[in-house]
Amino acid sequence: MLRAAPMTCRTGDRLGHAPSFIASRPRHSAPRMTAVSISGTAKLARALPRPALPLSGGRLPFRRLVSPLVLVLIWQAASTLGLLPPRTLASPMQIVLTGWGLLASGELPWHLAVSLARVLAGLAIGLTVGAGLALVAGLSRLGEDIVDAPVQMLRTLPFLALVPLFILWFGIGETPKIALVALGTAFPIYLNLFAGIRGVEPRLVEMGRVFGLDRAGLLRHVVLPGALPSALVGLRYSLGVAWLSLVVAEQVNATAGIGYLINDARDFLRTDVIMVGLVLYALLGLLADSLVRALERRLLAWRPALARS
């Protein structure tokens, strides 16, 4: 049985040493977690049932579709009651029947293939040029001084105003259509990739130099992975602008494509065909965005937010 020492402190005690009453106080040590207790706790945690995680904060995933379906039903009811004439806007049922007829006849797949070829060609050129200019401007102050000012000047120009010049320069064939798509898609990837390169943490660059990486190694292992999230955001914007540019491009003496289908239907007041083209544009844009989001989840799996999800 330990006894507490008298709570007195001699004046001769040296500074820096604990007084005698603190040194003689009994100490109660906390219980230690042994390996057996830790393993038993882990087994118990695994045996307990895990609570089910709610979907989107307890909301059902299909609730987002309720409001669009209600709008479509109201639209169909207004068309059926004669409140919405077919010349103004075709009914949803008529749009579905027209789309099915165009699909069965092979006309819609042909126009879709032509439009996809134009978008892919223009997008490839625009992404290559935009990414190259972003690398030149982002990795060098001299490159920024040379490249950034002309790009910003061109970016502020409405590309619709360039259609007459493109016709004079490239004629009325496929070249001006692809050039318009390429011009529209180059700016989003340039802006986002440039910002991503300049936003790389300087401490990561210093750490790469400590580990002996040269300039090419820093670019490959530090700068480009750090700028990849911004580049994917720019890719999503470029895909959206590509379809917008295609609508304008296919008005330039086009003989095929979704834009040509819409313009031809306008001359004959076929609002059902026009709506089929617009719905197809929307579905293609949504599909392209979904593909980029899937690519983002795959390429950015190392990010903490995606790793937790």
Secondary structure, DSSP 8 states (H G I E B T S, - for coil): ------S---TT--TTS--HHHHTS---------HHHHHHHHHHHHHS------TTTT--GGGGGHHHHHHHHHHHHHHHTTSS-TTT---HHHHHHHHHHHHHHTHHHHHHHHHHHHHHHHHHHHHHHHHHHHHHHHH-HHHHHHHHHHHHHHHHS-GGGGHHHHHHHHTTSHHHHHHHHHHHHHHHHHHHHHHHHHTS-HHHHHHHHHTT--HHHHIIIIIHHHHHHHHHHHHHHHHHHHHHHHHHHTTSS-SSSHHHHHHHHHHTT-HHHHHHHHHHHHHHHHHHHHHHHHHHHHHTTTSHHHHH-
